[in-house]
């Protein structure tokens, strides 16, 4: 049978408790004195706010930047988008359409039902749709100078006429005429644009453009 531990003498037990209580009281007194001294020197404990505990402090460089340097207003964004030049894009679309129709004519021996011809007609329609809807919408045309507006209006007319011709095309002869007319207008549009630019920019800038794109 296990033996129970011997219980301490009651007088000794209360003596130990008194000693432990005395040590605790002395420790608490020391903490109070330290706290009082910190208060005298202006050290106060402030609770940390939720925002301070979760957000990184802003650097001095970031704080010094004005709002206009880091943010773009909605009005400025719209202005930049609308200001995109559209005539060079129109030239590109007519250039691609002219090339596609020229290639389509090469397959005339296969007949109008040839996939080679039909696919190139579809590609031309896609080019002209993009020109009218993306590059020459009304909001962009409004911001152009008058001499450019004149060119743009004719480009839109030519684009619509080409689309209607291709949507109703039936014979190889019609395809050949469409290809020839598209090529002629592409050359005309390109010349109108660059000649207008040369007149408005002056001799020095015009010469730089001529060297870059070459002369017709």
C-alpha positions, 0 to 999 in steps of 0.5 A: 500500500502506497504511503501518503506524503507527510504534511507540513507543520501548520505553523511552518506552512503559514510562515512560508505563505507570509514570506511569499506575500511579502516578496510579491508586495515588494515587487509590486512596489518596485513596479509602481516606483518605476512607472512614476519615474517614467511619468516624470520624464514624459514617457506615456504609453499610448494604445496602437491604433488599428490603422497603424498596426495594419498599414505600412508608414508612408515614405517621405518621398511618397508623401512629398509627391503631389496628387497630380504627379501620381494620378491622372484625371478621367478627363485627361485620360479621355482627352488622350484617347480621343487625341489619337491621330486617325488618318494614318490608321485609315491609310493603313487599313486601305493599304491592307485592303488593297493588298488583300483584294490584289491577292484575291484577283490572283485566284480568279481562275478558281471562280468567285466561290474559291475560299482564297477569294472569299477569305480575302474579301472577308479580311477586307471587310474586317479592315474597313469595319475597324477603320470606321468604328475604331479609327474614325468615330465622330468623337475623334473627328471633332478634334481634328483640324479642318483640313484633316476633317475634309480628308477623313470625310472622304475616307469614310465615304470611300470605306462605306462604298467599298464595303457595300460593293464587297457585300454584294459582289458577284463576279470576278470582273466586279472584284477586279474593279474593286481592287483597282479602285481601292488601290487608286484611292489608297494612293490618293489618301496617302498623298493627301495626308503627307502633303497636308502634313508638309504644308502644316509642319514646315520644310524641316519637319516635312523633310524628316517625314519624307526621308522616313516614309519615302516619296511616291 
